[in-house]
Amino acid sequence: MFIIFLLCLMALFAPILTKHPWNMPSGSALEAPSKAHILGTDDLGIDLWAQICYGARNSILVGIGSALLSSFLGAFLGIVSGYYGGITDLAVTAVIDILMAIPNLPIMIVAGAFFGPSVKNIIIILSILSWAVPARLIRSKVLALKQETYVKVAKGYGANFVYITFRHFMPQLFPIYATSFIKLISKAIVSEASLSFLGLGDPTSKSWGLILNYALNFSGIYFTDFWKWWVVYPLAFIICLVLATAILSRELEKVWDVKLSGL
Amino acid sequence: MTKSHKSKLLILLILAAIALNVTGCGLKPQQNTVAGSDEQKDFPLIIRLEGGDWGFPSPFAHYSRGPGMAKMRLIYDSLLEKGEKGLIPWLAKSWSISPDGREYTFVLNSQVKWHDGEILSAEDVKFSFEYFLKHPPVSNSLLIDGKPFIEKIDIIDENQVKITVSEPNSTILDRLGIVRIIPKHIWETIDDPKKVTDLDKLVGCGPYILTDYSQEQGAYRFQAFKDYWGPKPLVDIIEFVPVSDPVLAFEKGEIDLIKVPEDLMTRYLGNEEYKLLKSPAFWGYKLMFNMEKKPELADIAVRKAIAHAINVNELIEKVARGAAVPASPGYLPIDHIWHNPDVTKYEFDLEKAKALLNNRTLDLVLLIADDQKEARIAELLKINFAKVGINLKAQAVDMKTRDSMVKEQNYELALIGHGGWGQDADILRENYGVIVAKDSSPSSNVIPGYSNPKINELCIKQLTELDEESRKAMIMELQKIISDEIPLLPLYNTVEYAVFRPQKYDGWVHVFDHHEVTHNKLSYLER
């Protein structure tokens, strides 16, 4: 939690935290970490710390953006299919099954190549591919909730779908929603990194994945000293963020599990 | 003296080894040095090179870039070959040109065998030229500005062929000489040669036979043809294998030659185990302007502003890591025999660029391939362009997509890198003075929306000028005009170093007009 908070702060206050521009060379190419450039510079002479701070915006934006979108999509479709059942349910579960069965990365690559590299497209593609898991969880929860007496009573009094969803389903579903949201964040961050890594992000934007991509594609980097800063630091940040979100979702699950069983 | 040198070297080596172990890259290149000369006689010499899919290596199906063409040329021979200094006799042991410059007579070597054992005849030569006119190959030298120039082909006797051309022209010998000779008995029944993908149809008379090709892996395996008519193949098997990181693969001995990045030069320089070969600067990047799609670019002031807003030295220092030379705005690179050093140059000057733009702002989309270097160039261009009021957006696509988008003229600005900058100066015509591109190769292009009568006229004149000195003078003038006009902007030409282990194979050589040692067949043959 603390790490995520810190990284978000870092992204928000990037202009204050960095004295060098993120999109312009401020030193000579591939300078080792020093006082002037605390994490060194990349091959264009752009300060790495600045790139990582600003890149955090992109990475976290993609992470949160696609998690938000896909968990919303997942929740909506999950509730609809759980509530209405019948053909709707059949259709949604079929799509879920398909999405869960096909490998995501190749699809992302094809889609990325097809729609062109941009942050917006990455977010959309990631969300389309990752709503299946929360949808399934939420659907099964809704199926259970539907049998609860108070829902049936509400229905009997003429409450409509929207009312029941907001009044009765949402509070119950929130824990599932939140944990899957957090899980999706970390998944999206890794996917963004791998997509940018494969060259499907905007080639001149900055994200952690892209920094890493350029570093790893630098010919013979492991035989030079450059990898010590150019590869290690962005990698460390990615790992930190992903681990932090993973731990957070674990903890949340624990906390809410207790609450859920207490109900 | 030598002793102290040696010991110094030894200490250095040991230190290097320790440093490597400490950094976790415990690769020991010394391990691979054992291959003795005795062993080589018993075992076939297998040379492995970096793979990649460059298409099925038939003259009709390979990819229109150097690596694709080179593989096809291992299988197919031509009348003449490009040697270290110039054209050399190949399938034709001699040739003569009539005084009016219209008749070319080639005397063929006798007893040249096709891979399937048949004997090559003058009939095959005639057939090849005629077939290529009907079915243009990927790399097509038989058209000038989209029109064929061969009038007729006569078989004089079983090993003499006379080709009559419609007009005398300074590039004909080169054009006829590099045409691949294909067997009549295979192709005469084939109507759609692009669709041929059977290995057993790939019968040539060149030094190598393709035994395996995997498109998915980008792997090729070539075996020496034991009845080859010409110089003995020294390499028994050439394999192109997929590698993820060429440097790592080379260090592990998985491949036998790489282009060494500038930062690793010290690793191989002065080490007896390795040998380095410097390439001539015949590979380069250029910036293409589409004046049809972006009429602003037709304004010469805008093109000049762009030229002044590009810091070529920074590109060379950062993207090429120093391994390049600035390209000439007159196109022919510094290593070209007819390079004109006195062309108009555009130094990096943002103020001048701003003045030329005169407070205009421009929005441009730059098409690039999804390649590290091109993305980096795009990023640096973007930074400097922003300072003069040009808003540049990079659009990255797959390399092959980029190549075809450039061909289809579907771009505003395009960055494209290719070889062939060392070829006959007629490339000036093929790049600046044509309305039809030569073939699908990225080294020749039409500039959309641009036509300059002065350039066009000179392009045609140099082509028909048979006197070398006056042709050279024209080429010099042409470069000057081009550099004043910059209808496209050459950025830089790379100077690469190939590194290899001479103990394993030491036959690598550059031919006179090409940058890559692995692309010419002389590198694999006895000399």
Interface residues (C-beta under 8 A of the other chain):
Chain A: N23 M24 P25 A29 D43 L44 G45 A113 G116 P117 G199 L200 D202 P203 T204 Y214 N217 F218 S219 G220 Y222 F223 T224 F226
Chain B: C25 D245 P246 V247 L248 E251 V260 P261 D263 L264 R267 E317 K318 V319 R321 I368 D370 Q372 A375 R376 A378 E379 L380 K382 I383 A394 Q395 A396 V397 D398
